[in-house]
């Protein structure tokens, strides 16, 4: 139902809290409507976010 759809912009700056290699996991919960549709669009990382090829600390 298009009348129920809405977009929410979320911006998160992680540079102040992440000081070592970190895996970022994005999870969502749709609520009680099993027919709900979730979309994640346009994820951007700054040039300071460097791909890490080692083992992620646990």
Secondary structure by P-SEA (a helix, b strand, c coil): ccccbbbbbbbbbcccccccbbbbbbbbbbcccccbbbbbcccccccccccccccccc
